């Protein structure tokens, strides 16, 4: 009886967190069901929280970009599971990731403040769609966001923008 329970628990953890975390979290191939997506988000954000609590700015910067890559892969896998290309989700998540630091340190004009709120609503809606829609039985294996046809090129562009933004924030003293 105890062996069966232990085996069931091990299988559950393999289903949620995968056999190899590096390929499970950083690969843009495959699919995530809802449980795997939840597990990935919890693990990724817990990792960022632990690193952020250490207080090293460079380590936090590197960790937040690692989390961006892993979360982007998780979003793409989950979108593939619900047969959705996910271009809007990718754009909204990338924009939120790149602009959040600026928003926390810069006072925006009223017009841009309303645009940012609209962007936040889009982020929440896209997150809810990806998080709660059930997977489709008919799978389309080649469905992928046009932005992520070459995911590492996209991540390289985002890394450049991210580092430029951090450099500007450092220069401004924020």
C-alpha positions in Angstrom: 0.0 0.0 0.0 2.7 2.5 1.0 4.8 1.7 -2.2 1.7 2.4 -4.4 1.2 5.8 -2.7 4.9 6.6 -3.0 4.8 5.7 -6.7 1.6 7.8 -7.3 3.2 10.8 -5.6 6.4 10.4 -7.7 4.3 10.1 -10.9 2.4 13.2 -9.9 5.6 15.2 -9.4 6.9 14.0 -12.8 3.7 15.1 -14.4 3.8 18.5 -12.8 7.5 19.3 -12.9 8.9 17.0 -15.6 11.8 14.6 -15.6 14.5 17.2 -16.5 13.7 20.8 -15.4 16.0 22.4 -18.0 14.3 20.9 -21.0 10.9 21.0 -19.3 11.0 24.8 -18.5 13.2 26.2 -21.3 12.1 24.2 -24.3 9.6 25.8 -26.7 8.5 22.4 -27.9 5.7 20.3 -26.5 2.6 21.2 -24.6 1.6 22.1 -21.0 -1.7 21.0 -19.6 -3.3 23.2 -16.9 -1.6 21.4 -14.1 1.8 21.6 -15.7 1.3 25.2 -16.4 0.4 26.0 -12.8 3.4 23.9 -11.6 5.7 25.8 -13.9 4.5 29.2 -12.9 4.7 28.3 -9.2 8.2 26.9 -9.5 9.5 29.7 -11.7 8.1 32.5 -9.5 9.3 30.8 -6.3 12.8 30.7 -7.8 12.6 34.4 -8.6 11.3 35.2 -5.1 14.2 33.3 -3.5 16.8 35.0 -5.6 15.3 38.5 -5.2 15.3 38.1 -1.4 19.1 37.7 -1.5 19.4 41.4 -2.4 22.0 41.2 -5.2 21.0 43.5 -8.1 23.0 41.6 -10.8 21.8 38.2 -9.6 18.2 39.5 -9.5 18.6 40.9 -13.0 19.9 37.6 -14.4 17.2 35.6 -12.5 14.4 37.8 -13.8 15.5 37.3 -17.3 15.8 33.5 -16.8 12.2 33.6 -15.4 11.1 35.6 -18.4 12.5 32.9 -20.8 11.0 30.1 -18.8 7.6 31.8 -18.5 7.6 32.6 -22.2 8.2 29.0 -23.0 5.4 27.9 -20.6 3.0 30.3 -22.2 3.8 29.1 -25.7 3.4 25.4 -24.6 0.1 26.2 -22.9 -1.2 28.1 -26.0 -0.2 25.2 -28.2 -2.3 22.9 -25.9 -5.4 25.0 -26.4 -4.7 25.3 -30.2 -4.0 29.0 -30.0 -1.0 30.7 -31.6 -0.6 33.0 -28.6 0.9 36.0 -30.4 -1.2 38.4 -28.3 -0.2 36.6 -25.1 3.5 36.7 -26.1 3.3 40.4 -26.9 1.4 41.3 -23.7 3.7 39.3 -21.5 6.8 40.7 -23.1 5.5 44.2 -22.9 4.6 43.8 -19.2 8.0 42.3 -18.5 9.9 45.0 -20.2 7.8 48.0 -19.0 7.2 47.1 -15.4 10.4 48.6 -14.1 9.8 51.9 -15.9 6.3 52.1 -14.5 7.5 51.7 -11.0 10.1 54.5 -11.3 8.6 57.0 -13.7 5.5 59.2 -13.3 3.5 58.8 -16.5 1.2 61.4 -18.1 -2.5 60.8 -17.6 -3.0 59.5 -21.2 -0.2 56.9 -20.8 -1.5 56.0 -17.4 -4.8 54.9 -19.0 -2.9 53.1 -21.7 -1.0 51.2 -19.0 -4.2 50.3 -17.2 -5.6 49.0 -20.5 -2.5 47.0 -21.0 -2.9 45.5 -17.5 -6.4 44.5 -18.3 -5.2 42.8 -21.5 -2.5 41.0 -19.5 -5.0 39.7 -16.9 -7.5 38.6 -19.7 -4.8 36.7 -21.7 -3.5 35.1 -18.5 -7.0 33.9 -17.6 -7.6 32.5 -21.0 -4.4 30.6 -21.0 -4.7 29.4 -17.5 -8.3 28.2 -17.4 -9.2 27.1 -20.9 -9.1 23.3 -21.2 -6.8 21.7 -23.7 -8.2 20.6 -27.1 -8.5 17.0 -28.1 -7.5 17.7 -31.7 -3.9 18.8 -31.5 -2.3 21.0 -34.2 1.4 20.2 -33.9 2.7 23.1 -35.9 0.8 25.8 -34.2 3.2 28.5 -32.9 3.2 32.2 -32.5 5.0 33.9 -35.5 7.1 35.7 -32.9 8.4 32.4 -31.6 9.2 30.6 -34.8 12.8 31.5 -33.9 12.4 31.8 -30.1 16.1 32.4 -29.3 16.2 35.3 -31.8 13.1 36.8 -30.0 14.7 36.3 -26.6 17.9 37.9 -27.8 16.0 41.0 -29.0 14.2 41.1 -25.6 17.5 40.7 -23.8 18.9 43.6 -25.6 15.8 45.8 -24.8 15.9 44.5 -21.2 19.5 45.4 -20.7 19.1 48.8 -22.4 16.2 49.5 -20.1 18.1 48.4 -17.0 21.0 50.6 -18.2 18.7 53.6 -18.5 17.2 53.0 -15.1 20.7 52.7 -13.6 21.7 56.0 -15.4 18.6 57.7 -14.0 19.5 56.5 -10.5 16.3 54.6 -10.1 
